Amino acid sequence: MEELGIKHKMLQVNGINMHVAEKGEGPVVMLLHGFPEFWYGWRYQLIELARHGFRAVAPDLRGYGDSSVPSEKISYTIFHLVGDVVALMDALEQPQVSIVHNSKLI
């Protein structure tokens, strides 16, 4: 995806390593995938949001893609997931972001 200008980095947040794909400059739009996806499902939106003046950020949430996969089921509560997003905002030095979530029921 580097050819599309999408940058990738690994950040330590909330006790896990989180893979993040991002593109652009400006106000942050955080794109959160649903089950069973990962950042790649947002590749086209990353490009378009960046083209329109946003910093688009799409992490692999815990347990997905290149992010850490904790082995204990208790590590996947909503408190952990929300904590990951808040810690990611801190790591990106962003006190406020717009969040877009894609949730699919199978």
C-alpha positions in Angstrom: 0.0 0.0 0.0 3.0 2.3 0.2 2.5 3.0 -3.5 -0.8 4.6 -2.6 0.9 6.8 0.0 -0.6 4.9 2.9 1.9 4.8 5.8 2.1 2.0 8.3 3.4 2.1 11.8 3.2 0.0 15.0 2.3 1.8 18.2 2.3 0.5 21.8 -1.2 1.3 23.2 -3.1 0.0 26.3 -0.6 -2.9 26.7 -0.7 -4.2 23.1 1.1 -3.4 19.9 -1.3 -1.9 17.4 -0.7 -1.7 13.7 -2.0 1.6 12.2 -2.4 2.6 8.6 -2.8 6.3 7.9 -2.8 8.9 5.1 -3.2 12.7 4.9 -3.0 15.8 7.1 -5.7 17.7 8.9 -8.4 16.8 11.3 -8.3 13.1 12.3 -11.0 10.6 11.1 -10.5 7.2 12.8 -11.9 4.3 10.8 -12.7 1.3 13.0 -13.3 -2.1 11.3 -15.9 -4.6 12.4 -15.7 -8.4 12.6 -13.9 -10.1 11.0 -12.0 -7.4 9.1 -8.9 -5.3 9.5 -7.5 -1.9 8.3 -7.4 -3.0 4.6 -11.2 -2.7 4.4 -10.8 1.0 4.7 -8.1 1.5 2.0 -10.2 3.4 -0.4 -11.7 5.7 2.3 -8.1 6.4 3.6 -7.2 7.8 0.2 -10.4 9.8 -0.4 -10.5 11.3 3.1 -6.8 12.4 2.7 -7.7 13.9 -0.7 -10.3 16.0 1.0 -8.0 17.4 3.7 -8.3 14.8 6.5 -5.8 12.6 8.4 -7.4 9.2 8.0 -6.3 6.6 10.5 -7.3 2.9 10.3 -5.9 0.7 13.0 -6.0 -3.1 13.2 -8.0 -3.5 16.4 -6.7 -6.0 19.1 -6.8 -9.5 17.8 -6.8 -8.6 14.1 -4.3 -8.1 11.3 -0.8 -7.1 12.5 -1.9 -6.0 16.0 -1.4 -8.1 19.1 -3.6 -11.1 19.7 -4.0 -11.5 23.5 -4.7 -15.2 24.3 -7.1 -14.7 27.2 -10.8 -14.1 26.3 -11.1 -11.6 29.1 -8.7 -9.3 27.1 -11.5 -8.6 24.5 -14.1 -6.7 26.6 -15.6 -3.5 25.4 -13.5 -1.7 28.1 -10.4 -3.1 26.5 -11.5 -2.1 23.0 -12.5 1.4 24.0 -9.3 1.7 26.1 -7.3 0.8 22.9 -9.0 3.6 21.0 -8.5 6.2 23.7 -4.8 5.1 24.1 -4.4 5.4 20.3 -5.8 8.9 20.4 -3.2 9.7 23.1 -0.4 8.1 21.1 -1.4 10.2 18.1 -1.6 13.3 20.3 -5.2 13.8 19.3 -7.6 15.0 22.0 -10.5 14.7 19.6 -11.2 12.6 16.5 -14.2 11.7 14.4 -14.9 8.0 14.5 -16.4 5.9 11.7 -17.3 2.3 12.5 -18.1 -0.5 10.1 -19.9 -3.4 11.8 -21.2 -6.3 9.8 -23.4 -9.1 11.1 -22.7 -12.5 9.4 
